[in-house]
Amino acid sequence: MRTEDNDSVVIGGGQIAGTAALTVVTVERDQLVIVTVQGSVDVLTAPQLSEAVDNALTGEPRGLIIDLSTTEFLASAGMSALVAAHEAIAPAGKLGVVADGPSTARPIRLVGLDQTLTLYPTLEDAIGAMT
């Protein structure tokens, strides 16, 4: 389901918010919040990711997973949002980032953020490690 504006839609326990460039889906599972990001995360859309993370952390989950497996582009603004998420959940909770591929894992590794963020190749790997 696509939304034509920035309004949130609740579907099956998840929250979907999106624009033409970015769609963010948030679901809760086993005291984890999973934020799935589809599209491009750049200077214009990174605030939407940050807002989704802020909303996810209001319930004080024990872990947050940001799934970038369907993200097509990750700019420095998006990586800054990931670092902010890491700082926001620490030290009480854990952050995992699902990133595997040239558009997500490669830029994260190139700037050395894989030394700060815990990366997982799949969502299943992240859930398994964090539960």
Backbone atoms as SQL, in Angstrom:
CREATE TABLE atoms (id INTEGER PRIMARY KEY, chain TEXT, resi INTEGER, resn TEXT, atom TEXT, x REAL, y REAL, z REAL);
INSERT INTO atoms VALUES
  (1, 'A', 1, 'MET', 'N', 0.841, -1.184, 0.000),
  (2, 'A', 1, 'MET', 'CA', 0.000, 0.000, 0.000),
  (3, 'A', 1, 'MET', 'C', 0.876, 1.234, 0.000),
  (4, 'A', 2, 'ARG', 'N', 0.625, 2.161, -0.888),
  (5, 'A', 2, 'ARG', 'CA', 1.353, 3.422, -0.939),
  (6, 'A', 2, 'ARG', 'C', 0.502, 4.533, -0.379),
  (7, 'A', 3, 'THR', 'N', 1.153, 5.452, 0.269),
  (8, 'A', 3, 'THR', 'CA', 0.459, 6.656, 0.705),
  (9, 'A', 3, 'THR', 'C', 0.943, 7.803, -0.157),
  (10, 'A', 4, 'GLU', 'N', 0.068, 8.715, -0.460),
  (11, 'A', 4, 'GLU', 'CA', 0.406, 9.832, -1.329),
  (12, 'A', 4, 'GLU', 'C', 0.921, 11.036, -0.561),
  (13, 'A', 5, 'ASP', 'N', 0.883, 10.981, 0.767),
  (14, 'A', 5, 'ASP', 'CA', 1.379, 12.095, 1.556),
  (15, 'A', 5, 'ASP', 'C', 2.187, 11.551, 2.712),
  (16, 'A', 6, 'ASN', 'N', 2.506, 12.370, 3.674),
  (17, 'A', 6, 'ASN', 'CA', 3.334, 11.952, 4.796),
  (18, 'A', 6, 'ASN', 'C', 2.535, 11.429, 5.972),
  (19, 'A', 7, 'ASP', 'N', 1.233, 11.217, 5.822),
  (20, 'A', 7, 'ASP', 'CA', 0.436, 10.709, 6.921),
  (21, 'A', 7, 'ASP', 'C', 0.806, 9.261, 7.217),
  (22, 'A', 8, 'SER', 'N', 0.713, 8.873, 8.472),
  (23, 'A', 8, 'SER', 'CA', 0.979, 7.504, 8.869),
  (24, 'A', 8, 'SER', 'C', -0.282, 6.679, 8.727),
  (25, 'A', 9, 'VAL', 'N', -0.086, 5.425, 8.391),
  (26, 'A', 9, 'VAL', 'CA', -1.183, 4.487, 8.246),
  (27, 'A', 9, 'VAL', 'C', -0.849, 3.271, 9.090),
  (28, 'A', 10, 'VAL', 'N', -1.771, 2.818, 9.914),
  (29, 'A', 10, 'VAL', 'CA', -1.539, 1.641, 10.736),
  (30, 'A', 10, 'VAL', 'C', -2.139, 0.434, 10.037),
  (31, 'A', 11, 'ILE', 'N', -1.299, -0.566, 9.796),
  (32, 'A', 11, 'ILE', 'CA', -1.726, -1.781, 9.111),
  (33, 'A', 11, 'ILE', 'C', -1.141, -2.969, 9.860),
  (34, 'A', 12, 'GLY', 'N', -1.970, -3.866, 10.328),
  (35, 'A', 12, 'GLY', 'CA', -1.514, -5.110, 10.934),
  (36, 'A', 12, 'GLY', 'C', -0.478, -4.937, 12.022),
  (37, 'A', 13, 'GLY', 'N', -0.646, -3.966, 12.875),
  (38, 'A', 13, 'GLY', 'CA', 0.278, -3.773, 13.976),
  (39, 'A', 13, 'GLY', 'C', 1.520, -2.982, 13.607),
  (40, 'A', 14, 'GLY', 'N', 1.668, -2.629, 12.342),
  (41, 'A', 14, 'GLY', 'CA', 2.829, -1.862, 11.920),
  (42, 'A', 14, 'GLY', 'C', 2.422, -0.452, 11.552),
  (43, 'A', 15, 'GLN', 'N', 3.399, 0.397, 11.444),
  (44, 'A', 15, 'GLN', 'CA', 3.130, 1.775, 11.057),
  (45, 'A', 15, 'GLN', 'C', 3.897, 2.045, 9.775),
  (46, 'A', 16, 'ILE', 'N', 3.213, 2.603, 8.787),
  (47, 'A', 16, 'ILE', 'CA', 3.834, 2.922, 7.516),
  (48, 'A', 16, 'ILE', 'C', 3.744, 4.418, 7.319),
  (49, 'A', 17, 'ALA', 'N', 4.874, 5.016, 7.014),
  (50, 'A', 17, 'ALA', 'CA', 4.903, 6.430, 6.672),
  (51, 'A', 17, 'ALA', 'C', 5.764, 6.549, 5.434),
  (52, 'A', 18, 'GLY', 'N', 5.372, 7.394, 4.502),
  (53, 'A', 18, 'GLY', 'CA', 6.203, 7.443, 3.317),
  (54, 'A', 18, 'GLY', 'C', 5.985, 8.635, 2.429),
  (55, 'A', 19, 'THR', 'N', 6.974, 8.849, 1.605),
  (56, 'A', 19, 'THR', 'CA', 6.913, 9.806, 0.516),
  (57, 'A', 19, 'THR', 'C', 7.291, 9.029, -0.733),
  (58, 'A', 20, 'ALA', 'N', 7.327, 9.691, -1.864),
  (59, 'A', 20, 'ALA', 'CA', 7.694, 9.018, -3.100),
  (60, 'A', 20, 'ALA', 'C', 9.122, 8.476, -3.034),
  (61, 'A', 21, 'ALA', 'N', 10.019, 9.132, -2.301),
  (62, 'A', 21, 'ALA', 'CA', 11.419, 8.735, -2.250),
  (63, 'A', 21, 'ALA', 'C', 11.726, 7.744, -1.135),
  (64, 'A', 22, 'LEU', 'N', 10.892, 7.675, -0.103),
  (65, 'A', 22, 'LEU', 'CA', 11.203, 6.848, 1.052),
  (66, 'A', 22, 'LEU', 'C', 9.937, 6.325, 1.691),
  (67, 'A', 23, 'THR', 'N', 9.962, 5.051, 2.041),
  (68, 'A', 23, 'THR', 'CA', 8.880, 4.442, 2.808),
  (69, 'A', 23, 'THR', 'C', 9.504, 3.800, 4.038),
  (70, 'A', 24, 'VAL', 'N', 8.915, 4.055, 5.196),
  (71, 'A', 24, 'VAL', 'CA', 9.407, 3.500, 6.455),
  (72, 'A', 24, 'VAL', 'C', 8.272, 2.701, 7.082),
  (73, 'A', 25, 'VAL', 'N', 8.548, 1.440, 7.408),
  (74, 'A', 25, 'VAL', 'CA', 7.573, 0.564, 8.050),
  (75, 'A', 25, 'VAL', 'C', 8.143, 0.170, 9.408),
  (76, 'A', 26, 'THR', 'N', 7.355, 0.347, 10.460),
  (77, 'A', 26, 'THR', 'CA', 7.785, 0.023, 11.812),
  (78, 'A', 26, 'THR', 'C', 6.883, -1.054, 12.394),
  (79, 'A', 27, 'VAL', 'N', 7.494, -2.137, 12.911),
  (80, 'A', 27, 'VAL', 'CA', 6.747, -3.202, 13.570),
  (81, 'A', 27, 'VAL', 'C', 7.473, -3.591, 14.851),
  (82, 'A', 28, 'GLU', 'N', 6.719, -4.136, 15.793),
  (83, 'A', 28, 'GLU', 'CA', 7.295, -4.624, 17.043),
  (84, 'A', 28, 'GLU', 'C', 7.249, -6.141, 17.046),
  (85, 'A', 29, 'ARG', 'N', 8.342, -6.747, 17.563),
  (86, 'A', 29, 'ARG', 'CA', 8.423, -8.203, 17.619),
  (87, 'A', 29, 'ARG', 'C', 9.369, -8.598, 18.742),
  (88, 'A', 30, 'ASP', 'N', 8.878, -9.342, 19.710),
  (89, 'A', 30, 'ASP', 'CA', 9.706, -9.858, 20.803),
  (90, 'A', 30, 'ASP', 'C', 10.529, -8.770, 21.490),
  (91, 'A', 31, 'GLN', 'N', 9.915, -7.692, 21.884),
  (92, 'A', 31, 'GLN', 'CA', 10.549, -6.550, 22.548),
  (93, 'A', 31, 'GLN', 'C', 11.603, -5.863, 21.684),
  (94, 'A', 32, 'LEU', 'N', 11.523, -6.114, 20.375),
  (95, 'A', 32, 'LEU', 'CA', 12.372, -5.429, 19.415),
  (96, 'A', 32, 'LEU', 'C', 11.488, -4.567, 18.534),
  (97, 'A', 33, 'VAL', 'N', 12.003, -3.452, 18.093),
  (98, 'A', 33, 'VAL', 'CA', 11.306, -2.650, 17.105),
  (99, 'A', 33, 'VAL', 'C', 12.124, -2.745, 15.820),
  (100, 'A', 34, 'ILE', 'N', 11.441, -3.088, 14.745),
  (101, 'A', 34, 'ILE', 'CA', 12.084, -3.228, 13.439),
  (102, 'A', 34, 'ILE', 'C', 11.598, -2.087, 12.559),
  (103, 'A', 35, 'VAL', 'N', 12.529, -1.288, 12.097),
  (104, 'A', 35, 'VAL', 'CA', 12.239, -0.166, 11.206),
  (105, 'A', 35, 'VAL', 'C', 12.802, -0.540, 9.833),
  (106, 'A', 36, 'THR', 'N', 11.908, -0.794, 8.894),
  (107, 'A', 36, 'THR', 'CA', 12.318, -1.169, 7.541),
  (108, 'A', 36, 'THR', 'C', 12.252, 0.060, 6.652),
  (109, 'A', 37, 'VAL', 'N', 13.338, 0.315, 5.945),
  (110, 'A', 37, 'VAL', 'CA', 13.480, 1.520, 5.138),
  (111, 'A', 37, 'VAL', 'C', 13.587, 1.115, 3.671),
  (112, 'A', 38, 'GLN', 'N', 12.688, 1.654, 2.853),
  (113, 'A', 38, 'GLN', 'CA', 12.698, 1.347, 1.432),
  (114, 'A', 38, 'GLN', 'C', 12.822, 2.646, 0.643),
  (115, 'A', 39, 'GLY', 'N', 13.763, 2.687, -0.271),
  (116, 'A', 39, 'GLY', 'CA', 13.957, 3.878, -1.095),
  (117, 'A', 39, 'GLY', 'C', 15.318, 4.487, -0.863),
  (118, 'A', 40, 'SER', 'N', 15.390, 5.796, -0.936),
  (119, 'A', 40, 'SER', 'CA', 16.647, 6.536, -0.796),
  (120, 'A', 40, 'SER', 'C', 16.658, 7.322, 0.503),
  (121, 'A', 41, 'VAL', 'N', 17.761, 7.188, 1.242),
  (122, 'A', 41, 'VAL', 'CA', 17.927, 7.954, 2.476),
  (123, 'A', 41, 'VAL', 'C', 19.003, 9.004, 2.203),
  (124, 'A', 42, 'ASP', 'N', 18.546, 10.234, 2.053),
  (125, 'A', 42, 'ASP', 'CA', 19.447, 11.338, 1.750),
  (126, 'A', 42, 'ASP', 'C', 19.096, 12.527, 2.631),
  (127, 'A', 43, 'VAL', 'N', 19.604, 13.688, 2.301),
  (128, 'A', 43, 'VAL', 'CA', 19.392, 14.869, 3.131),
  (129, 'A', 43, 'VAL', 'C', 17.908, 15.232, 3.238),
  (130, 'A', 44, 'LEU', 'N', 17.134, 14.927, 2.221),
  (131, 'A', 44, 'LEU', 'CA', 15.706, 15.253, 2.258),
  (132, 'A', 44, 'LEU', 'C', 14.879, 14.228, 3.028),
  (133, 'A', 45, 'THR', 'N', 15.301, 12.966, 3.023),
  (134, 'A', 45, 'THR', 'CA', 14.485, 11.908, 3.637),
  (135, 'A', 45, 'THR', 'C', 15.028, 11.408, 4.973),
  (136, 'A', 46, 'ALA', 'N', 16.267, 11.722, 5.310),
  (137, 'A', 46, 'ALA', 'CA', 16.843, 11.270, 6.589),
  (138, 'A', 46, 'ALA', 'C', 16.021, 11.721, 7.796),
  (139, 'A', 47, 'PRO', 'N', 15.435, 12.931, 7.789),
  (140, 'A', 47, 'PRO', 'CA', 14.594, 13.304, 8.934),
  (141, 'A', 47, 'PRO', 'C', 13.412, 12.359, 9.141),
  (142, 'A', 48, 'GLN', 'N', 12.896, 11.787, 8.079),
  (143, 'A', 48, 'GLN', 'CA', 11.802, 10.819, 8.200),
  (144, 'A', 48, 'GLN', 'C', 12.286, 9.558, 8.915),
  (145, 'A', 49, 'LEU', 'N', 13.491, 9.100, 8.602),
  (146, 'A', 49, 'LEU', 'CA', 14.076, 7.957, 9.303),
  (147, 'A', 49, 'LEU', 'C', 14.302, 8.309, 10.769),
  (148, 'A', 50, 'SER', 'N', 14.837, 9.487, 11.031),
  (149, 'A', 50, 'SER', 'CA', 15.079, 9.909, 12.421),
  (150, 'A', 50, 'SER', 'C', 13.787, 9.973, 13.221),
  (151, 'A', 51, 'GLU', 'N', 12.726, 10.473, 12.601),
  (152, 'A', 51, 'GLU', 'CA', 11.434, 10.535, 13.276),
  (153, 'A', 51, 'GLU', 'C', 10.905, 9.137, 13.587),
  (154, 'A', 52, 'ALA', 'N', 11.068, 8.207, 12.658),
  (155, 'A', 52, 'ALA', 'CA', 10.630, 6.828, 12.891),
  (156, 'A', 52, 'ALA', 'C', 11.413, 6.201, 14.036),
  (157, 'A', 53, 'VAL', 'N', 12.703, 6.478, 14.104),
  (158, 'A', 53, 'VAL', 'CA', 13.532, 5.959, 15.199),
  (159, 'A', 53, 'VAL', 'C', 13.093, 6.570, 16.522),
  (160, 'A', 54, 'ASP', 'N', 12.879, 7.877, 16.555),
  (161, 'A', 54, 'ASP', 'CA', 12.418, 8.538, 17.784),
  (162, 'A', 54, 'ASP', 'C', 11.099, 7.933, 18.263),
  (163, 'A', 55, 'ASN', 'N', 10.167, 7.716, 17.349),
  (164, 'A', 55, 'ASN', 'CA', 8.884, 7.108, 17.701),
  (165, 'A', 55, 'ASN', 'C', 9.079, 5.683, 18.207),
  (166, 'A', 56, 'ALA', 'N', 9.979, 4.946, 17.589),
  (167, 'A', 56, 'ALA', 'CA', 10.234, 3.560, 17.994),
  (168, 'A', 56, 'ALA', 'C', 10.811, 3.482, 19.394),
  (169, 'A', 57, 'LEU', 'N', 11.603, 4.460, 19.768),
  (170, 'A', 57, 'LEU', 'CA', 12.277, 4.422, 21.071),
  (171, 'A', 57, 'LEU', 'C', 11.414, 4.927, 22.217),
  (172, 'A', 58, 'THR', 'N', 10.238, 5.483, 21.927),
  (173, 'A', 58, 'THR', 'CA', 9.381, 5.956, 23.013),
  (174, 'A', 58, 'THR', 'C', 8.902, 4.825, 23.899),
  (175, 'A', 59, 'GLY', 'N', 8.785, 3.636, 23.356),
  (176, 'A', 59, 'GLY', 'CA', 8.369, 2.480, 24.144),
  (177, 'A', 59, 'GLY', 'C', 9.508, 1.793, 24.860),
  (178, 'A', 60, 'GLU', 'N', 10.719, 2.339, 24.767),
  (179, 'A', 60, 'GLU', 'CA', 11.921, 1.795, 25.387),
  (180, 'A', 60, 'GLU', 'C', 12.109, 0.311, 25.099),
  (181, 'A', 61, 'PRO', 'N', 12.215, -0.059, 23.814),
  (182, 'A', 61, 'PRO', 'CA', 12.448, -1.469, 23.479),
  (183, 'A', 61, 'PRO', 'C', 13.846, -1.894, 23.896),
  (184, 'A', 62, 'ARG', 'N', 14.052, -3.188, 24.034),
  (185, 'A', 62, 'ARG', 'CA', 15.397, -3.651, 24.395),
  (186, 'A', 62, 'ARG', 'C', 16.328, -3.638, 23.191),
  (187, 'A', 63, 'GLY', 'N', 15.728, -3.558, 21.999),
  (188, 'A', 63, 'GLY', 'CA', 16.547, -3.501, 20.801),
  (189, 'A', 63, 'GLY', 'C', 15.824, -2.846, 19.651),
  (190, 'A', 64, 'LEU', 'N', 16.614, -2.274, 18.766),
  (191, 'A', 64, 'LEU', 'CA', 16.099, -1.623, 17.568),
  (192, 'A', 64, 'LEU', 'C', 16.868, -2.176, 16.387),
  (193, 'A', 65, 'ILE', 'N', 16.135, -2.615, 15.380),
  (194, 'A', 65, 'ILE', 'CA', 16.747, -3.084, 14.141),
  (195, 'A', 65, 'ILE', 'C', 16.314, -2.145, 13.029),
  (196, 'A', 66, 'ILE', 'N', 17.280, -1.598, 12.321),
  (197, 'A', 66, 'ILE', 'CA', 16.996, -0.779, 11.157),
  (198, 'A', 66, 'ILE', 'C', 17.359, -1.619, 9.939),
  (199, 'A', 67, 'ASP', 'N', 16.337, -1.989, 9.189),
  (200, 'A', 67, 'ASP', 'CA', 16.495, -2.883, 8.048),
  (201, 'A', 67, 'ASP', 'C', 16.645, -2.059, 6.774),
  (202, 'A', 68, 'LEU', 'N', 17.844, -2.073, 6.218),
  (203, 'A', 68, 'LEU', 'CA', 18.137, -1.333, 5.000),
  (204, 'A', 68, 'LEU', 'C', 18.211, -2.252, 3.779),
  (205, 'A', 69, 'SER', 'N', 17.679, -3.460, 3.896),
  (206, 'A', 69, 'SER', 'CA', 17.814, -4.425, 2.806),
  (207, 'A', 69, 'SER', 'C', 17.086, -4.001, 1.534),
  (208, 'A', 70, 'THR', 'N', 16.110, -3.107, 1.634),
  (209, 'A', 70, 'THR', 'CA', 15.428, -2.605, 0.438),
  (210, 'A', 70, 'THR', 'C', 15.725, -1.127, 0.198),
  (211, 'A', 71, 'THR', 'N', 16.789, -0.646, 0.814),
  (212, 'A', 71, 'THR', 'CA', 17.220, 0.734, 0.619),
  (213, 'A', 71, 'THR', 'C', 18.094, 0.796, -0.629),
  (214, 'A', 72, 'GLU', 'N', 17.772, 1.713, -1.513),
  (215, 'A', 72, 'GLU', 'CA', 18.477, 1.831, -2.790),
  (216, 'A', 72, 'GLU', 'C', 19.669, 2.778, -2.735),
  (217, 'A', 73, 'PHE', 'N', 19.655, 3.727, -1.795),
  (218, 'A', 73, 'PHE', 'CA', 20.716, 4.731, -1.708),
  (219, 'A', 73, 'PHE', 'C', 20.830, 5.187, -0.263),
  (220, 'A', 74, 'LEU', 'N', 22.059, 5.251, 0.235),
  (221, 'A', 74, 'LEU', 'CA', 22.310, 5.693, 1.606),
  (222, 'A', 74, 'LEU', 'C', 23.370, 6.783, 1.582),
  (223, 'A', 75, 'ALA', 'N', 22.938, 8.014, 1.779),
  (224, 'A', 75, 'ALA', 'CA', 23.847, 9.164, 1.785),
  (225, 'A', 75, 'ALA', 'C', 24.389, 9.383, 3.197),
  (226, 'A', 76, 'SER', 'N', 25.296, 10.332, 3.308),
  (227, 'A', 76, 'SER', 'CA', 25.895, 10.633, 4.611),
  (228, 'A', 76, 'SER', 'C', 24.852, 11.080, 5.631),
  (229, 'A', 77, 'ALA', 'N', 23.794, 11.747, 5.186),
  (230, 'A', 77, 'ALA', 'CA', 22.728, 12.142, 6.116),
  (231, 'A', 77, 'ALA', 'C', 22.036, 10.916, 6.705),
  (232, 'A', 78, 'GLY', 'N', 21.877, 9.882, 5.906),
  (233, 'A', 78, 'GLY', 'CA', 21.299, 8.633, 6.396),
  (234, 'A', 78, 'GLY', 'C', 22.212, 7.944, 7.387),
  (235, 'A', 79, 'MET', 'N', 23.513, 7.973, 7.108),
  (236, 'A', 79, 'MET', 'CA', 24.469, 7.374, 8.044),
  (237, 'A', 79, 'MET', 'C', 24.500, 8.159, 9.350),
  (238, 'A', 80, 'SER', 'N', 24.343, 9.463, 9.273),
  (239, 'A', 80, 'SER', 'CA', 24.260, 10.276, 10.496),
  (240, 'A', 80, 'SER', 'C', 23.033, 9.896, 11.312),
  (241, 'A', 81, 'ALA', 'N', 21.931, 9.611, 10.640),
  (242, 'A', 81, 'ALA', 'CA', 20.716, 9.175, 11.336),
  (243, 'A', 81, 'ALA', 'C', 20.944, 7.828, 12.020),
  (244, 'A', 82, 'LEU', 'N', 21.728, 6.948, 11.406),
  (245, 'A', 82, 'LEU', 'CA', 22.044, 5.651, 12.029),
  (246, 'A', 82, 'LEU', 'C', 22.889, 5.846, 13.282),
  (247, 'A', 83, 'VAL', 'N', 23.855, 6.734, 13.219),
  (248, 'A', 83, 'VAL', 'CA', 24.698, 7.023, 14.386),
  (249, 'A', 83, 'VAL', 'C', 23.855, 7.635, 15.504),
  (250, 'A', 84, 'ALA', 'N', 22.959, 8.535, 15.150),
  (251, 'A', 84, 'ALA', 'CA', 22.073, 9.137, 16.157),
  (252, 'A', 84, 'ALA', 'C', 21.187, 8.074, 16.800),
  (253, 'A', 85, 'ALA', 'N', 20.712, 7.116, 16.009),
  (254, 'A', 85, 'ALA', 'CA', 19.901, 6.021, 16.560),
  (255, 'A', 85, 'ALA', 'C', 20.722, 5.185, 17.528),
  (256, 'A', 86, 'HIS', 'N', 21.968, 4.910, 17.157),
  (257, 'A', 86, 'HIS', 'CA', 22.868, 4.150, 18.027),
  (258, 'A', 86, 'HIS', 'C', 23.069, 4.873, 19.363),
  (259, 'A', 87, 'GLU', 'N', 23.283, 6.162, 19.305),
  (260, 'A', 87, 'GLU', 'CA', 23.488, 6.949, 20.520),
  (261, 'A', 87, 'GLU', 'C', 22.219, 7.049, 21.354),
  (262, 'A', 88, 'ALA', 'N', 21.056, 7.090, 20.690),
  (263, 'A', 88, 'ALA', 'CA', 19.792, 7.236, 21.400),
  (264, 'A', 88, 'ALA', 'C', 19.401, 5.984, 22.168),
  (265, 'A', 89, 'ILE', 'N', 19.735, 4.820, 21.657),
  (266, 'A', 89, 'ILE', 'CA', 19.310, 3.580, 22.326),
  (267, 'A', 89, 'ILE', 'C', 20.343, 3.098, 23.348),
  (268, 'A', 90, 'ALA', 'N', 21.590, 3.503, 23.198),
  (269, 'A', 90, 'ALA', 'CA', 22.634, 3.069, 24.122),
  (270, 'A', 90, 'ALA', 'C', 22.516, 3.818, 25.439),
  (271, 'A', 91, 'PRO', 'N', 22.916, 3.278, 26.535),
  (272, 'A', 91, 'PRO', 'CA', 23.450, 1.941, 26.726),
  (273, 'A', 91, 'PRO', 'C', 22.387, 0.907, 27.081),
  (274, 'A', 92, 'ALA', 'N', 21.152, 1.327, 27.264),
  (275, 'A', 92, 'ALA', 'CA', 20.116, 0.400, 27.732),
  (276, 'A', 92, 'ALA', 'C', 19.707, -0.624, 26.675),
  (277, 'A', 93, 'GLY', 'N', 19.743, -0.249, 25.408),
  (278, 'A', 93, 'GLY', 'CA', 19.301, -1.149, 24.358),
  (279, 'A', 93, 'GLY', 'C', 20.370, -1.348, 23.304),
  (280, 'A', 94, 'LYS', 'N', 20.073, -2.258, 22.383),
  (281, 'A', 94, 'LYS', 'CA', 21.022, -2.567, 21.314),
  (282, 'A', 94, 'LYS', 'C', 20.450, -2.133, 19.974),
  (283, 'A', 95, 'LEU', 'N', 21.343, -1.765, 19.070),
  (284, 'A', 95, 'LEU', 'CA', 20.965, -1.403, 17.716),
  (285, 'A', 95, 'LEU', 'C', 21.624, -2.376, 16.754),
  (286, 'A', 96, 'GLY', 'N', 20.843, -2.870, 15.815),
  (287, 'A', 96, 'GLY', 'CA', 21.373, -3.683, 14.735),
  (288, 'A', 96, 'GLY', 'C', 20.938, -3.074, 13.413),
  (289, 'A', 97, 'VAL', 'N', 21.823, -3.117, 12.439),
  (290, 'A', 97, 'VAL', 'CA', 21.527, -2.569, 11.120),
  (291, 'A', 97, 'VAL', 'C', 21.652, -3.689, 10.101),
  (292, 'A', 98, 'VAL', 'N', 20.568, -3.924, 9.362),
  (293, 'A', 98, 'VAL', 'CA', 20.594, -4.915, 8.298),
  (294, 'A', 98, 'VAL', 'C', 21.046, -4.200, 7.037),
  (295, 'A', 99, 'ALA', 'N', 22.254, -4.527, 6.599),
  (296, 'A', 99, 'ALA', 'CA', 22.828, -3.891, 5.415),
  (297, 'A', 99, 'ALA', 'C', 23.762, -4.894, 4.755),
  (298, 'A', 100, 'ASP', 'N', 23.459, -5.234, 3.522),
  (299, 'A', 100, 'ASP', 'CA', 24.295, -6.167, 2.787),
  (300, 'A', 100, 'ASP', 'C', 24.196, -5.806, 1.314),
  (301, 'A', 101, 'GLY', 'N', 25.213, -5.198, 0.820),
  (302, 'A', 101, 'GLY', 'CA', 25.182, -4.844, -0.588),
  (303, 'A', 101, 'GLY', 'C', 25.875, -3.531, -0.856),
  (304, 'A', 102, 'PRO', 'N', 26.031, -3.204, -2.126),
  (305, 'A', 102, 'PRO', 'CA', 26.792, -2.014, -2.493),
  (306, 'A', 102, 'PRO', 'C', 26.130, -0.686, -2.134),
  (307, 'A', 103, 'SER', 'N', 24.809, -0.651, -2.024),
  (308, 'A', 103, 'SER', 'CA', 24.160, 0.630, -1.738),
  (309, 'A', 103, 'SER', 'C', 24.023, 0.915, -0.249),
  (310, 'A', 104, 'THR', 'N', 24.256, -0.071, 0.603),
  (311, 'A', 104, 'THR', 'CA', 24.118, 0.165, 2.042),
  (312, 'A', 104, 'THR', 'C', 25.369, -0.244, 2.815),
  (313, 'A', 105, 'ALA', 'N', 25.744, -1.507, 2.775),
  (314, 'A', 105, 'ALA', 'CA', 26.896, -1.963, 3.559),
  (315, 'A', 105, 'ALA', 'C', 28.192, -1.325, 3.087),
  (316, 'A', 106, 'ARG', 'N', 28.336, -1.144, 1.798),
  (317, 'A', 106, 'ARG', 'CA', 29.581, -0.577, 1.270),
  (318, 'A', 106, 'ARG', 'C', 29.846, 0.832, 1.799),
  (319, 'A', 107, 'PRO', 'N', 28.907, 1.768, 1.695),
  (320, 'A', 107, 'PRO', 'CA', 29.216, 3.095, 2.245),
  (321, 'A', 107, 'PRO', 'C', 29.419, 3.091, 3.760),
  (322, 'A', 108, 'ILE', 'N', 28.694, 2.241, 4.468),
  (323, 'A', 108, 'ILE', 'CA', 28.871, 2.157, 5.919),
  (324, 'A', 108, 'ILE', 'C', 30.292, 1.691, 6.242),
  (325, 'A', 109, 'ARG', 'N', 30.760, 0.705, 5.506),
  (326, 'A', 109, 'ARG', 'CA', 32.130, 0.197, 5.735),
  (327, 'A', 109, 'ARG', 'C', 33.187, 1.200, 5.268),
  (328, 'A', 110, 'LEU', 'N', 32.932, 1.877, 4.163),
  (329, 'A', 110, 'LEU', 'CA', 33.906, 2.836, 3.642),
  (330, 'A', 110, 'LEU', 'C', 34.216, 3.959, 4.627),
  (331, 'A', 111, 'VAL', 'N', 33.198, 4.401, 5.363),
  (332, 'A', 111, 'VAL', 'CA', 33.433, 5.481, 6.331),
  (333, 'A', 111, 'VAL', 'C', 33.775, 4.957, 7.727),
  (334, 'A', 112, 'GLY', 'N', 33.842, 3.632, 7.869),
  (335, 'A', 112, 'GLY', 'CA', 34.248, 3.040, 9.138),
  (336, 'A', 112, 'GLY', 'C', 33.150, 2.888, 10.168),
  (337, 'A', 113, 'LEU', 'N', 31.907, 3.107, 9.782),
  (338, 'A', 113, 'LEU', 'CA', 30.819, 2.980, 10.756),
  (339, 'A', 113, 'LEU', 'C', 30.546, 1.538, 11.157),
  (340, 'A', 114, 'ASP', 'N', 31.079, 0.580, 10.403),
  (341, 'A', 114, 'ASP', 'CA', 30.922, -0.820, 10.802),
  (342, 'A', 114, 'ASP', 'C', 31.697, -1.114, 12.081),
  (343, 'A', 115, 'GLN', 'N', 32.573, -0.187, 12.501),
  (344, 'A', 115, 'GLN', 'CA', 33.267, -0.322, 13.776),
  (345, 'A', 115, 'GLN', 'C', 32.394, 0.140, 14.942),
  (346, 'A', 116, 'THR', 'N', 31.364, 0.931, 14.643),
  (347, 'A', 116, 'THR', 'CA', 30.445, 1.455, 15.655),
  (348, 'A', 116, 'THR', 'C', 29.115, 0.732, 15.628),
  (349, 'A', 117, 'LEU', 'N', 28.599, 0.497, 14.434),
  (350, 'A', 117, 'LEU', 'CA', 27.293, -0.136, 14.254),
  (351, 'A', 117, 'LEU', 'C', 27.465, -1.638, 14.033),
  (352, 'A', 118, 'THR', 'N', 26.545, -2.415, 14.566),
  (353, 'A', 118, 'THR', 'CA', 26.561, -3.850, 14.320),
  (354, 'A', 118, 'THR', 'C', 25.739, -4.132, 13.074),
  (355, 'A', 119, 'LEU', 'N', 26.412, -4.674, 12.051),
  (356, 'A', 119, 'LEU', 'CA', 25.755, -4.967, 10.779),
  (357, 'A', 119, 'LEU', 'C', 25.395, -6.441, 10.689),
  (358, 'A', 120, 'TYR', 'N', 24.254, -6.700, 10.068),
  (359, 'A', 120, 'TYR', 'CA', 23.799, -8.060, 9.816),
  (360, 'A', 120, 'TYR', 'C', 23.434, -8.174, 8.348),
  (361, 'A', 121, 'PRO', 'N', 23.697, -9.339, 7.733),
  (362, 'A', 121, 'PRO', 'CA', 23.369, -9.500, 6.315),
  (363, 'A', 121, 'PRO', 'C', 21.882, -9.681, 6.042),
  (364, 'A', 122, 'THR', 'N', 21.117, -10.203, 7.024),
  (365, 'A', 122, 'THR', 'CA', 19.680, -10.422, 6.832),
  (366, 'A', 122, 'THR', 'C', 18.918, -10.024, 8.086),
  (367, 'A', 123, 'LEU', 'N', 17.633, -9.785, 7.912),
  (368, 'A', 123, 'LEU', 'CA', 16.776, -9.466, 9.057),
  (369, 'A', 123, 'LEU', 'C', 16.711, -10.646, 10.014),
  (370, 'A', 124, 'GLU', 'N', 16.658, -11.845, 9.487),
  (371, 'A', 124, 'GLU', 'CA', 16.609, -13.048, 10.342),
  (372, 'A', 124, 'GLU', 'C', 17.855, -13.155, 11.211),
  (373, 'A', 125, 'ASP', 'N', 19.022, -12.834, 10.640),
  (374, 'A', 125, 'ASP', 'CA', 20.266, -12.857, 11.419),
  (375, 'A', 125, 'ASP', 'C', 20.214, -11.828, 12.551),
  (376, 'A', 126, 'ALA', 'N', 19.705, -10.644, 12.251),
  (377, 'A', 126, 'ALA', 'CA', 19.623, -9.587, 13.269),
  (378, 'A', 126, 'ALA', 'C', 18.668, -9.987, 14.388),
  (379, 'A', 127, 'ILE', 'N', 17.495, -10.489, 14.026),
  (380, 'A', 127, 'ILE', 'CA', 16.521, -10.908, 15.046),
  (381, 'A', 127, 'ILE', 'C', 17.096, -12.032, 15.899),
  (382, 'A', 128, 'GLY', 'N', 17.730, -13.002, 15.260),
  (383, 'A', 128, 'GLY', 'CA', 18.326, -14.122, 15.989),
  (384, 'A', 128, 'GLY', 'C', 19.396, -13.676, 16.962),
  (385, 'A', 129, 'ALA', 'N', 20.214, -12.733, 16.568),
  (386, 'A', 129, 'ALA', 'CA', 21.302, -12.270, 17.429),
  (387, 'A', 129, 'ALA', 'C', 20.801, -11.385, 18.568),
  (388, 'A', 130, 'MET', 'N', 19.669, -10.727, 18.351),
  (389, 'A', 130, 'MET', 'CA', 19.207, -9.752, 19.338),
  (390, 'A', 130, 'MET', 'C', 18.097, -10.283, 20.247),
  (391, 'A', 131, 'THR', 'N', 17.628, -11.511, 20.015),
  (392, 'A', 131, 'THR', 'CA', 16.593, -12.081, 20.901),
  (393, 'A', 131, 'THR', 'C', 17.186, -13.067, 21.865);
